[in-house]
Amino acid sequence: MTSLSEAKARVSTWLFDNALPLWAARGVDADGRFFELLDFEGRPVRGVRRRTRVQARQIYVFCEGADLGWTGGRSIAQAGLDGMIATCRRDDGLWVAATDDAGGVLDETPDLYDLAFVLFALAASHRVLGDERARPLALETLAQINAQMTAPHGGWHEALPARLPRRQNPHMHLLEAMLAWQATSPDPAFEAAARVSLDLCRTRFLVDGAIREYFTSDWAPDPQTGHIVEPGHLEEWAWLLLQAKAAGLGSAEAAESLHRRSVAQGLKAGFLIREMDTQGAPIDPGRRLWCQTEAIRAALAFGDPGAADLIAATLDTHLATEVPGLWIDSYDAEGVSPDETVPASSLYHLMTAFTELLRHDA
């Protein structure tokens, strides 16, 4: 059985000696903007749309790296922030969905998932970089989300124009961003938005003890997909509910039960599966890296003794690449990965889990 101190040492080496230096050298272009993908040789993949959410996630990653003492993080995060503001911001105060390699807009759609990560990156930029633009931009972005995207049955439209099915996931990440802002520079607007997502979780997303994913326009479970439960999101909500309670924004009553349900029903052969139904039967028995990092973070928060073993298993599979500092994002149910590239988006999930570990008393 692996100890937490052993896990912490391995994670520290992987993150500071391998991953951050590699992605700083290979995952950033000459303009300071982040590539969407690397190949398994560590080379950037060009000609792929660059999602704004990934630009924002990488800003957070390098801010967090700097905050943990990795000296190269600050300048990379600052250049990434400058690039995101220059290429991804719309004239109306919202943000585009995707740009090309040169920074030209490919998709100007405002998407709530992207906007949540922009707000999250701005919070990290305010906290770590002290960038004076971050807070005014966050407040303006949130004001425009409220003005343009508020939905008639609660919450916000997931994109403009509105789409169906409704989804809990963007609302969850908007809560994450609002909690990050409340922790670094509180404002009534951030608190109000956090409460919207928390109320939706309590009254709509949480059905019979599990978080559902997909809904109709009035937040009833979608007839075709409303039975889908993602164990990784049970863990993510469990952790966020704990953070919300610590911020004085309500009860975390459901948090531990969500975590325990995820472990009891979603953990198969030592890893969290992608999807199950409301009874815990697998729908997609494959696995992705982000689900494991959410399980790790929640296990640390609840003091589970198996946290170190899950960290070791993740290091020995998902992170055991020929070029250190890369990862294998997905495996099918037989343990075979179809991946041909390495998505930058996963580094955010790794950083959130590993930050929890590195700041954990072990």
N, C-alpha and C positions, 0 to 999 in steps of 0.2 A: 504494500500500500504506500502510495506516494505521500510525502508530507507537504504541507503548504509552503514551508521554507524551501524545500527542493523545487516545488513548482514555481515559486517566485524567482528563484535563481535562473531557472531555464527560461522563463518568460522574459526576464530582464535582458538576458543575452540575446534572445531572438529579436526582441523589439529594438533595443538600442544599438546592438552590434550588427544586426542583419537588416531588419525590415525598414526602419526609418532611414538609414544611410542609402539603401537600395532605391527606395521610392523617391528620396530626395534627388538622387543622381539620375535615375531613369524615368521617373514618373512625372517629371515637370518639363515643360517645353521652354524655349528660349524667352518667351514672354511671361513666364511665371505661372502659366495656366497648367492644369493637371490633365494628364492623359486618362482616358477612360479604362484602358486595358494595357497590360503588358503580356508578352508571350512567356513561355516557360524558360526562355533563355534570359529573361529580364529586359527584353527590348520593347519599346513602345509600339503599339499598334495604331497606325494612322488611318485616317479616312473613316473613322467611327464617330457618330454623333456624341458630343460631350454634354451629358446631362448636367443641368445646373445643380441638381442635388449632389452630384459627385464632386463638383467644384467646392460646394459648401462643406461636404463631409471631410474633404482633404484639408481644408482650412482648419477645421476643428482638430483633426488629427495632429497637425504640426503645431498648432497652439498648445494642445495637451502635451505633446512631446516636449515643447519648450518649458512648460510649467513643471514637468517632471525632471527637468534639468538637462535635457538634450539640447545642446547649444545651437545646433543647426536649424532648429524648428522655427525660430522667430522670423528670420528673414524669408523663409519659404512661405510661411503662413501670411506674412504681410504682402508679398508679391501675389499670392493667390487671391487674397482679398481685393487687392487693387484690380486684378484681372477680372474677377467676378463682377465688381461694381461697374467696370468699364464696358463689359460685353454682355452682361445678362440682365441688366436692369431695364425695365420698360419705362416709357414716359409717364405712365399713370401711377407709378409707385409700386407696381407689382413686378414680377420677374419672369423671364422667358423660361421655357422648358429645356431648350437645348441649343447649342451652338456648334459650329464646325471647327476644324483645326486652326483656322485663321481668326476665329472669334466672331464670324458672321452668324447671324441668327438663322437657325434651321426650323425652329418651332417656337413661336411666340406665345403659345398657350400658357396662361397662368394655371399651375397645378398645385393643389394644396400640399401635396407631399413635398414637392420642390420648395415651396414657400416656407414650410416648416423647417427644412434644413437650412435655408438661407437665414432664418431667424436664429437657429441654433448656432450657426457659424458666426453670426454677428455678436451673439452673447459671448462666445469664446474670444472673439477679437477684442471686445470691450474689456473682458476680464484679464486677458494675458497680454495683449498688445497695447492696450490703452488707446486704441484708435478712436479718435473723437467723432468719427462719422457713424460708428456702429449703433449707438443708442438712437439718434435721430432717424436713421434708416430703419431700424427695427420698429419704432413707433409708427413711422409712416407706412411701412409695409403692413403692419397689423391693422392700422386704420383703414387701408384700402381693402384688405381681406374682409373686414367687417362691412365696409360700404358696398363692395361689389359681389361678394361671394356668400353672404349670409343666406342660409336656406330656410324655406318656410316652416319646416318641421323640426328645426333645431340643428345646430352645428353650421357647417359651411359646405357649399358645393365643392366637390372634389376637384373640379376644373371648370373653366369657362370656355365654351358653353357647358352646362351641367351634363353629367353622365350618370348612367345607371349600370350596374347596381351601386348604391351607396356603399361606402367602405369605412370601417373603423380605423384602418391603419393610418391614414393621413391625420386624423384627429388625435390619435395616440402620439404621433410625432410632434404635432403642434403643442400638445401638453408638455412633452419633453423640452421643447424650446422655451415655453413659458416658465417652466420650473428652473431652467438654466438662467433665464433673465431674473427671476425673482431671487435667485441665490446671489447674483452679482450686482444688480441694480434695480430694485423693485419698483413697480409702477402699478397703479390701479388697473390700467389697461391689460397688463400682463396677467394680473390676478384674475380679472374677469374672464379672459379667454381660457385660462387654465380651468376655471370652474365650469365653463361650458363643456369641455371635453370630459371632465370628471363626472358631471351630471349625466352626460350621454352614456358613459361607461356604466354608471349605476342603474339607469332606467332603460337603456336600449341594448347596449353591446353585451352586457352580462345576462345571459339567459340560461337558467337551470345550472348555474355554477360554472359556466364556461363562456369565454369571449367568442361571439360569432364574428364572422368576417364580412359578410355581404348582406345588403338590405335593400328593401324597396324605398321609394321616395319618402315614405312616412315612417321609416325605421322599423318595419316589420322584417323578420328574416326573409331573405329572397327565396321565392319558391324553388328555384333551381339550385342555388348554391348556398343557401342560408344555413345548411347543416354542417358546413365545413368549419372545423376548429384547427388552428395552428398552434401546436404546443409551444413553439418559440414565442408566440405573442402572449400566451398565458404567462410565461416567464417575464416578458418585457413589461406587461401591465402590472404584474406583482411588484416588480422593482419600482416602477413609477408611482404606484400607490403608496409605497413606503416613503418615497421622496416627497410626495404631496402631503402626507401626514406630517413629516418633519418640517415642512414649510408652513404648517398651520392651515392647510387647505382641506381638511376633512379626515375622515376615518380611513384606515387601511384594513378594514375588517375583512375584505375579500382577498387580500394579498396572499396570505399564506395558503389559503385553500386553492387559489389558482396555481401556485407553485407546486403544491402537493399533487394536484390533479395532473399537471404536466408531467411530473416525474412518474406517477403511478400508471398513467395511460400512454404517454408519449415516448417514454424511454424504452427503446428496443435495442438489445445487444450493446448497451452502453452508450448509445447516442439518441438524441431527440430526432424523431421522424418529422417529415414536412407537414403532413396533414392527416387528421383523423376525423371521424364523425362524432356526433354528440354522445355516443356510447363508448367511445374510445377505440373503435375499430379503425385500423389504418385505411386511409383513402390513397395517399401517396406515401409509401413506406420508405422512400429515399430520404436522404438527409442533406442539409446545407450547413455551411460553416456558421452562418449567423445564428442559427438555432442553438448551436453548441455554446457560442459566446453568451447568449442570453441565459442559457441554463447555468453557465459558470457564474455569471454575475449574481443571479438570484440565489444560487447555492451558497455563495459567499455571504450574501446579505442575511440569509436565514441560518447561517452556521452549520450547514450540512457537512458531515464528515467526508462525503464522497466528492466534494468540490475538487480536491487535488487530483483525484484519479481521472476526473473528466478533463481537467486541464492537460494532464499527461497524455490521455488518449487523443485529444485534439492535436497536441504537438506531434504525436507519433503518426498521425494519419494526415489530417488536413494541412498541417504545416511542415510535413516531412518532404519538402521538395528538393530537387537536385541543386537548384540555386537557392541558397538560404535567404529567407525574407520574402518569399512568394508563398502562395497557398493554393490548395485545391478546394474550390468552392463547393462542389456538389458530388455526391455519390448516389448511385441507384441502390435499390434494395439488396442487390448482390454484392455491394461494395466496390463496384466499378464506376469510375468517373468518366463522364462524357466530355469533360472540359478540355478545350484547346487553348484557352487564354485565362488570364488571371484578372478578375475584376477589381479595380481600385476601390469600388464601393464597400468591399468587405473590411477594409482597414479601419473604418469607423467602428464597426462592431467589435473587432479585435481590441481596439483602443479602449472602448467603454468597459469591456470585461477586464482587460489587463490593468487599467487604471484602478479599478476596484480592488484587484489583487495586490498591486504594488503599494497601495495605501492601506492595505489590510494588515492588522497586527497578526503576525504569524511567527 
